Amino acid sequence: MAASVALYQDKFVEIYADHIKIKSYYAPVFRSKRINIGKECRVSFATDEELGFTKVDRKGWGMALNNVWWALDMRREFVFGGPKHLGIVITVGRDTFRKGFSVEDGEAAVKVLESLSFAASLTKIVAEKREEQKAREKLAAKWKVGASTVQHLMILSLCQAHEEKLLESLIDTFKKKCMREAELERCEASISFASLVREISEFPTHVIVDSQHLVENWGDGAASWWYYVPWSCFFIQHTSAHSR
């Protein structure tokens, strides 16, 4: 909603917190021009004195030889009726043509425009910082997923190495049992997995308490490895699919 109280006004212009109304801007119909001020419409200003304008850079009404369209003030171009008014030139976003107008109280008008420029700059800085924060959060999320994936890959690598070690021990134990049966001149043998495991100290052992099988000793590996062996592959596949 537009601001209802003018921060500065005279016969040439009205300046509000959210827009500037330049009077008698369009020639020859004396129609005003409204310029919005906000995040979507960047406005900067300078005085004609700061820009070093000469007579050819100013015009009483309309386009001068530079790219400034001046609102009506014939005193700007002709010497009559008293001293010249201070000219304000504003640049709106990426507009090709700048807008020029006069002010009766140059000091007061410049002070108001400076405060609006500071507020607009501050709004822009806050918006940019928010975007930077969002970008950092997105990057942090990617690193978090990546770190979790690396952690699970390391655990999976340890699990696989331990698994290979146990399988080698199982195979060696199985071979020894087969050799023992062969030395006894037996043509066949029944060897259970449970009997093989009992002869390998690296395997977990269990006890029966109240008809429940409980782990007594996890052997040579960590308890979590027996969980991550089947689930790490699922986690990595799920994470990779989700990150796409």
BELWO-V286726 format. One record per backbone hydrogen bond with DSSP energy under -0.5 kcal/mol. CO is the residue of the C=O (numbers start at 1). NH is the residue of the N-H. E is the energy in kcal/mol with one decimal. If there is no record, write none. Layout:
co=(CO CO)
nh=(NH NH)
e=(E E)
//
This chain:
co=(4 8 12 13 14 14 15 15 18 19 20 20 21 21 22 22 24 26 26 30 31 31 33 35 38 41 42 44 46 47 48 49 54 54 55 56 60 62 67 68 68 69 70 73 74 74 78 86 87 88 88 89 90 91 91 92 98 99 100 101 103 104 105 106 107 108 109 110 111 112 113 114 115 116 117 118 119 120 121 122 123 124 125 126 127 128 129 130 131 132 133 134 135 136 137 138 139 140 141 142 143 144 145 146 147 148 149 150 151 152 153 154 155 156 157 158 159 160 161 162 163 164 165 166 167 168 169 170 171 172 173 174 175 176 177 178 179 180 181 182 189 190 192 193 194 195 196 197 199 200 202 205 205 207 207 209 212 212 214 217 218 222 222 223 224 224 225 227 228 230 231 232 233 234 235 236 237 238 239 240)
nh=(6 15 23 10 16 21 7 8 37 16 22 35 14 23 25 33 72 30 31 24 25 26 22 20 41 38 93 91 89 51 53 52 57 58 58 65 73 70 98 64 70 100 62 76 77 78 80 103 48 90 101 46 99 44 93 95 69 90 71 88 86 106 109 110 111 112 113 114 115 116 117 118 119 120 121 122 123 124 125 126 127 128 129 130 131 132 133 134 135 136 137 138 139 140 141 142 143 144 145 146 147 148 149 150 151 152 153 154 155 156 157 158 159 160 161 162 163 164 165 166 167 168 169 170 171 172 173 174 175 176 177 178 179 180 181 182 183 184 186 185 191 192 196 197 198 199 199 200 201 203 220 216 217 209 214 212 209 214 207 205 221 225 226 226 227 228 229 231 232 234 235 236 237 238 239 240 241 242 243 244)
e=(-0.5 -3.6 -2.4 -2.4 -0.5 -3.2 -2.9 -1.5 -3.4 -2.9 -0.6 -2.7 -2.3 -0.6 -0.5 -2.4 -2.4 -1.5 -0.8 -0.6 -1.5 -2.3 -3.0 -2.5 -0.8 -1.6 -3.6 -2.9 -3.1 -1.8 -2.5 -0.9 -1.1 -0.6 -1.0 -1.3 -2.4 -3.1 -2.7 -2.1 -0.6 -2.9 -2.6 -1.8 -1.0 -2.4 -1.2 -1.8 -2.3 -0.5 -2.1 -1.8 -2.3 -2.2 -0.7 -2.6 -2.7 -3.0 -2.7 -3.5 -0.9 -0.8 -2.4 -2.5 -1.9 -2.0 -2.5 -2.5 -1.9 -2.1 -2.4 -2.4 -2.3 -2.6 -2.5 -2.7 -2.4 -2.3 -2.6 -2.6 -2.3 -2.6 -2.7 -2.1 -2.1 -2.4 -2.4 -2.3 -2.4 -2.4 -2.4 -2.3 -2.4 -3.0 -2.3 -2.0 -2.4 -2.5 -2.4 -2.6 -3.1 -2.3 -2.4 -2.5 -2.6 -2.4 -2.3 -2.4 -2.2 -2.8 -2.4 -2.2 -2.6 -2.9 -2.2 -2.5 -2.8 -2.6 -1.9 -2.3 -2.5 -2.3 -2.0 -2.6 -2.7 -2.5 -2.4 -2.6 -2.6 -2.2 -2.1 -2.3 -2.6 -2.2 -2.2 -2.1 -2.3 -1.1 -2.3 -1.8 -0.6 -0.5 -1.6 -2.6 -1.9 -0.6 -1.0 -1.8 -0.6 -1.2 -1.8 -2.9 -1.6 -0.6 -3.2 -1.3 -2.8 -0.7 -2.9 -2.5 -1.0 -0.8 -0.7 -0.8 -1.0 -2.6 -1.9 -1.3 -2.6 -0.6 -2.3 -2.5 -2.3 -2.6 -2.8 -2.4 -2.2 -2.2 -2.4 -1.0)
//
